[in-house]
């Protein structure tokens, strides 16, 4: 089974339906099928010369957010190869490490004006796409026969907010299960136009594939200004926005007052949603902001179906099973924080290095998220297991302190972390982005503000002002 072929088998029912809108570029499903087929045929010619016998072809895709990314990605899948998205923000050293660990056979990138400066690169023009490919010679450190057995579609690396990014292998069957599960919550259909603001390299495997499988239109938007995003949404009649809290906070503060009459669903993912953002977005556009839990290993296992009553929840389980466990593995009670474990359709097939298959996890995936479940079954994210601060045996979540700091009118955003301390084990320190760089709040004022809301041992002992906080490409604060 091949997800890309299944997608186009279904699209034969609506060939003239618009698949992609990217600025002035409009691609129907028929045009998308033709272009991706041309790419797959070209790859079928190239691959036999660079993939050893008995190995599954692996192709890295290093490409900016654009309609061409979708064409090339689908062409790679249709050629029977495994797609490895290579994110643009990676340094050359990080790209080299990623392609080496995944033992990429071929790397596709935009053709340079010089016709290809990398060794082995050759320019190809397919329709309006000018791309080049480079043969790589990495040796796999994972079992090729077991890799081949899962019929792999993607290898994605986790976002690595805690520095432990992993290669996650997802096969075609698991991908299809995951997409169908996610859409039971999202309800995407052919009448939808989804405004897309996230990086392709981090979200294509589920989100874009889901929209295309359901015959929806994906509207690509790379602007980071609220006025431009809203203008695109209104011009294209977008019905759904799937984005990060960053984009939603910008839109909520957009001052024009112009409505978004076609909007029916707003989904927030990639990082924690603040209640102020959720309330402001609903007040601005009249549509509640639904927070979802997106996990590379599991897809979208949770989506909040009560966003007005419980805006900070990521929802309650439906076709996924969940459990919340203490450090000793026993189950937590309602309102008690513990690590979230999930089990359900579309879990990843394996970790690449060291090779670890899903079956070895006994069906459950430990997310690393510390959560609480209320008496009605709704899940609330409290923090990451590895980011908990331990002050003399008293443990707390940095996110809790960050939420308090962000209530201060002179704070735009912040990051709280634990700094090693000889006596107390760890002490909390804060990095603060001021709302106005020319009018920074004093450390004493911030400390006083915190003490009014949280216990004294949680109050940062130091405040450092910064211009911006480091983030992963998917919008999460690096910890």
C-alpha positions in Angstrom: 0.0 0.0 0.0 1.2 3.5 -0.9 -0.5 6.5 0.6 0.3 8.8 -2.3 -1.2 6.4 -4.8 -4.3 6.0 -2.6 -4.6 9.8 -2.5 -4.6 10.1 -6.3 -6.9 7.1 -6.7 -9.5 9.0 -4.6 -8.8 12.3 -6.4 -9.9 10.9 -9.7 -13.4 11.6 -8.5 -12.6 15.3 -8.4 -9.7 16.1 -10.8 -10.7 19.8 -11.1 -10.8 20.4 -7.4 -8.1 22.9 -6.2 -5.5 21.0 -4.2 -3.0 23.8 -3.5 -3.1 27.6 -3.4 0.3 29.3 -3.1 0.1 33.0 -3.9 -0.7 33.2 -7.6 -0.1 29.5 -8.1 -3.2 27.3 -8.3 -2.9 23.5 -8.7 -5.8 21.2 -9.2 -5.6 17.6 -8.1 -5.2 16.5 -11.7 -2.2 18.9 -12.1 -0.7 17.7 -8.8 -1.0 14.1 -9.9 0.6 14.8 -13.3 3.6 16.7 -11.8 4.2 14.2 -9.0 4.0 11.3 -11.5 6.7 13.0 -13.6 8.9 13.4 -10.6 8.4 9.7 -9.6 9.2 8.5 -13.1 12.4 10.5 -13.1 13.3 9.1 -9.7 12.6 5.6 -10.9 15.3 6.2 -13.6 17.8 7.5 -11.1 17.4 5.3 -8.1 18.7 1.9 -9.4 22.1 3.5 -9.9 22.5 4.7 -6.3 20.5 2.3 -4.0 22.3 -1.0 -3.1 20.4 -4.3 -3.6 18.2 -5.2 -0.7 18.0 -1.7 0.6 14.9 0.6 0.8 15.5 3.8 -1.2 15.8 6.9 1.1 15.5 10.4 -0.3 16.2 13.6 1.6 14.1 16.6 0.7 15.7 20.0 1.4 13.2 22.5 0.2 11.5 25.7 1.3 7.8 25.9 2.2 6.1 26.1 -1.1 3.8 24.1 -3.5 6.9 22.5 -5.0 7.6 20.8 -1.7 4.2 19.0 -2.0 4.9 17.9 -5.6 8.3 16.6 -4.8 7.3 14.8 -1.6 4.4 13.0 -3.3 6.7 12.1 -6.2 9.2 10.6 -3.7 6.5 8.5 -2.1 5.1 7.4 -5.4 8.5 6.2 -6.5 8.4 3.8 -3.6 11.1 5.7 -1.6 11.2 6.7 2.0 11.0 10.5 2.5 13.4 12.2 4.9 12.4 15.9 5.3 15.5 18.0 5.9 14.5 21.2 7.6 15.8 24.5 6.3 16.8 25.9 9.6 19.4 23.2 10.2 23.0 24.1 10.0 25.2 22.4 7.3 26.7 20.2 10.1 23.2 19.2 11.4 22.0 18.4 7.8 25.1 16.3 7.3 24.5 14.4 10.5 20.8 13.8 9.7 21.4 12.5 6.2 24.2 10.3 7.6 22.1 8.8 10.4 19.3 8.1 8.0 21.7 6.8 5.4 20.1 8.9 2.6 20.8 7.7 -0.9 19.7 10.8 -2.7 19.3 14.4 -1.6 16.9 16.7 -3.5 17.3 20.5 -3.3 16.6 23.6 -5.4 18.8 23.8 -8.4 21.5 26.5 -8.1 21.9 29.2 -10.7 25.3 27.6 -11.5 23.5 24.3 -12.4 24.6 22.5 -9.2 27.6 23.2 -7.1 27.5 20.0 -5.0 29.4 16.9 -6.1 27.1 14.7 -8.2 24.3 17.3 -8.3 22.4 17.6 -11.6 19.7 20.0 -12.5 16.2 18.8 -13.5 13.3 20.8 -14.7 9.8 19.3 -14.3 7.1 21.7 -15.2 7.9 24.9 -13.3 10.1 23.1 -10.8 13.9 23.3 -11.0 15.5 20.8 -8.8 18.8 19.0 -8.4 19.8 15.7 -6.8 23.0 14.6 -5.1 24.0 11.0 -4.5 25.2 10.3 -1.0 27.2 7.3 0.2 26.2 6.9 3.8 26.2 3.4 5.3 23.1 2.4 7.3 23.6 1.5 11.0 20.2 0.0 11.3 18.9 -3.4 10.0 17.9 -2.9 6.4 15.6 -5.9 6.2 13.6 -4.8 9.3 13.5 -1.3 8.0 12.1 -2.6 4.7 9.6 -4.8 6.4 7.6 -1.8 7.8 7.1 -0.3 4.3 8.5 3.0 5.4 7.0 6.3 4.2 8.8 8.8 6.4 11.6 9.3 8.8 11.1 12.3 10.9 13.2 13.7 13.7 11.5 14.8 16.9 11.7 18.5 17.6 14.4 18.1 20.3 13.3 20.7 22.8 15.3 18.8 25.4 18.2 17.9 23.1 17.2 14.3 22.5 15.9 14.4 19.0 15.2 10.9 17.6 14.6 9.4 14.2 11.0 8.2 14.0 10.1 5.8 11.3 6.5 5.8 10.0 5.2 3.3 7.5 2.5 3.8 4.9 -0.1 1.7 6.9 0.6 3.5 10.1 0.4 6.9 8.3 -3.0 6.1 6.9 -4.3 4.9 10.3 -3.0 8.1 11.9 -4.6 10.4 9.3 -8.0 8.7 9.6 -7.8 8.9 13.4 -6.9 12.6 13.3 -9.7 13.4 10.9 -12.3 11.8 13.2 -11.6 14.8 15.4 -10.9 17.5 12.8 -13.7 16.6 10.3 -11.8 17.9 7.2 -13.7 17.5 3.9 -13.7 18.6 0.3 -15.5 21.9 1.1 -12.6 23.0 3.4 -9.8 25.4 2.6 -7.1 25.0 5.2 -4.8 28.0 5.9 -1.3 26.5 6.4 1.3 28.5 8.3 3.6 25.7 9.7 6.9 24.3 8.3 6.4 21.6 5.8 9.5 19.7 7.0 7.9 19.3 10.4 4.2 18.7 9.6 3.8 17.4 6.1 3.6 13.7 7.1 0.2 14.0 8.7 -1.4 17.4 8.1 -0.8 18.0 4.4 -1.3 14.3 3.6 -4.6 14.4 5.6 -5.9 17.4 3.7 -5.1 15.9 0.3 -6.5 12.5 1.2 -9.8 14.2 2.1 -9.9 16.3 -1.1 -9.5 19.7 0.7 -7.7 22.7 -0.5 -4.4 23.7 1.2 -3.7 27.4 1.3 0.0 28.1 1.8 0.9 31.2 3.7 4.5 32.1 4.7 3.8 35.6 6.0 4.3 36.3 9.7 2.3 39.5 9.9 -1.3 39.2 11.1 -2.7 41.6 8.4 -1.2 39.5 5.6 -2.4 36.2 7.1 -5.9 37.6 7.6 -6.0 39.1 4.1 -5.0 35.7 2.6 -7.7 34.0 4.7 -10.4 36.4 3.6 -9.3 36.3 -0.1 -9.2 32.5 -0.3 -12.3 31.8 1.8 -10.2 29.7 4.3 -12.4 27.6 6.6 -9.7 26.1 8.8 -6.5 27.4 10.3 -4.0 24.9 11.7 -1.2 26.9 13.4 0.9 27.6 16.4 -0.1 29.9 19.4 2.4 32.4 17.8 0.1 32.9 14.8 -3.1 32.9 16.8 -1.8 35.5 19.2 -0.9 37.7 16.2 -4.3 37.3 14.6 -6.1 37.9 17.9 -4.3 41.3 18.2 -4.8 42.3 14.5 -6.3 45.8 14.8 -8.4 46.2 11.6 -11.5 44.7 13.0 -12.1 42.9 9.6 -14.1 39.6 10.1 -13.2 36.1 9.0 -16.7 35.0 8.0 -15.7 31.6 6.5 -13.7 30.3 9.5 -15.2 27.2 11.1 -12.3 25.6 12.9 -9.1 27.0 14.5 -6.6 24.5 15.8 -3.6 25.4 18.0 -0.7 23.0 18.2 3.2 22.9 18.4 3.4 24.6 21.8 1.3 25.4 24.8 -1.6 27.7 24.4 -2.1 30.6 26.8 -5.6 31.3 28.1 -5.3 35.0 27.2 -4.6 34.0 23.5 -7.6 31.6 23.4 -10.0 34.1 24.9 -8.7 37.0 22.6 -9.0 34.8 19.5 -12.5 33.8 20.2 -13.5 37.4 21.0 -11.9 38.6 17.8 -13.3 36.1 15.3 -16.2 34.4 17.1 -14.7 30.9 16.7 -13.2 29.0 19.7 -9.5 28.1 19.5 -9.1 24.3 20.0 -5.8 23.1 21.4 -4.5 19.8 20.1 -1.7 17.5 21.3 0.6 16.8 18.3 3.2 14.1 18.8 5.6 12.8 16.1 5.3 9.3 17.4 1.5 9.4 17.6 0.0 12.1 15.3 -2.9 14.0 16.8 -4.2 11.7 19.6 -6.1 14.5 21.4 -8.0 17.6 20.3 -10.1 19.7 22.7 -13.8 19.5 22.1 -14.7 21.9 24.9 -12.5 24.9 24.0 -14.8 27.5 25.6 -15.3 25.7 28.9 -11.7 24.3 29.2 -9.5 26.5 26.9 -6.2 25.1 28.2 -7.1 21.4 27.8 -5.9 19.3 24.9 -9.1 17.3 25.1 -10.1 13.8 26.3 -9.5 10.5 24.6 -11.8 9.0 22.0 -10.1 6.4 19.7 -6.9 6.6 21.7 -6.4 5.1 25.1 -4.5 7.1 27.6 -3.1 6.6 31.1 -1.3 9.0 33.5 1.3 7.4 35.6 3.6 8.2 38.5 7.4 7.7 38.4 6.9 4.2 39.9 4.4 3.3 37.1 1.3 3.4 39.2 -1.8 5.2 38.0 -2.4 8.8 39.0 -5.8 10.0 40.3 -7.8 12.9 39.0 -5.9 16.2 39.4 -2.6 14.5 40.1 0.3 15.2 37.7 2.0 12.3 36.0 3.5 11.2 32.7 1.1 10.8 29.8 1.1 7.4 28.0 -0.9 6.8 24.8 -2.0 3.9 22.7 -4.0 4.0 19.6 -4.1 3.9 15.7 -1.1 5.2 13.8 1.6 4.9 16.4 5.1 5.1 14.9 6.6 1.8 13.6 10.2 2.2 15.0 12.9 4.4 16.3 15.8 4.4 13.9 18.9 4.3 16.1 19.1 2.2 18.1 16.5 0.3 16.1 13.5 -0.1 18.4 10.2 -1.4 17.0 6.8 -0.4 18.4 6.1 -3.9 19.5 8.9 -3.6 22.0 7.0 -0.8 23.8 4.1 -3.2 24.6 1.7 -1.0 22.6 2.1 2.1 24.8 4.1 5.3 24.1 5.4 7.4 27.0 5.2 10.9 25.7 7.4 12.7 28.3 4.6 15.2 28.9 3.5 15.7 32.5 -0.2 16.1 32.6 -3.3 16.2 34.9 -6.6 14.6 34.0 -9.7 16.1 35.5 -12.8 14.2 36.8 -14.4 14.6 33.3 -11.5 13.0 31.6 -9.9 16.1 30.1 -6.1 16.3 29.8 -4.1 19.4 30.8 -0.4 19.7 29.9 1.6 20.8 32.9 5.2 20.5 31.5 7.8 18.1 30.2 9.2 15.4 32.5 12.8 16.5 31.7 12.1 20.2 32.3 10.8 19.9 35.9 12.7 22.0 38.4 13.8 20.4 41.7 14.3 23.1 44.4 15.5 21.2 47.5 13.2 18.3 46.8 10.2 20.5 45.9 9.4 20.0 42.3 7.5 22.4 40.0 6.9 23.1 36.3 8.7 26.0 34.6 5.6 26.5 32.5 3.6 27.4 35.6 6.1 30.2 36.4 6.2 31.3 32.8 2.4 31.7 32.7 2.5 34.0 35.8 5.4 36.1 34.4 3.5 36.5 31.1 0.6 38.1 33.0 2.9 41.1 33.7 2.0 43.8 31.2 5.7 44.5 30.5 6.5 40.9 29.6 6.1 39.6 26.0 7.3 36.1 26.7 9.8 34.2 28.9 11.6 31.0 29.6 12.2 29.6 33.1 14.8 26.9 33.7 16.6 25.3 36.6 20.2 26.2 37.2 22.4 23.8 39.2 22.9 24.9 42.8 25.1 23.3 45.5 22.7 23.7 48.3 19.3 23.6 46.7 20.0 21.2 43.8 18.4 23.7 41.3 17.2 27.3 41.5 14.8 28.9 39.0 16.1 31.6 36.7 14.2 33.5 34.0 14.9 34.9 30.6 12.5 37.6 29.7 11.6 39.3 26.4 10.2 42.7 27.4 7.0 43.9 25.7 8.9 47.2 25.0 12.7 47.0 24.8 12.9 50.6 25.9 10.9 50.1 29.0 12.1 46.9 30.8 10.5 45.9 34.0 12.7 45.8 37.1 13.7 42.5 38.6 12.2 43.5 41.9 8.9 44.3 40.2 8.9 40.9 38.5 9.7 39.1 41.7 6.9 40.9 43.6 4.5 40.1 40.8 5.4 36.4 40.9 5.1 36.2 44.7 1.5 37.4 44.5 0.6 34.3 42.4 3.0 31.4 43.3 4.9 30.0 46.2 8.2 31.7 47.0 10.4 28.7 46.1 9.1 28.9 42.5 10.0 32.6 42.1 13.0 33.1 39.8 16.1 34.2 41.7 17.5 35.9 38.6 16.0 37.7 35.6 17.9 38.2 32.4 16.4 40.3 29.6 16.8 39.0 26.0 15.6 40.1 22.5 14.1 36.7 21.7 14.0 33.1 22.9 15.4 30.1 21.1 12.8 28.0 19.4 12.5 24.8 17.4 11.2 25.1 13.9 7.8 24.0 15.0 7.5 26.9 17.4 8.4 25.2 20.7 10.7 27.0 23.2 13.9 25.1 23.4 14.7 23.8 26.9 
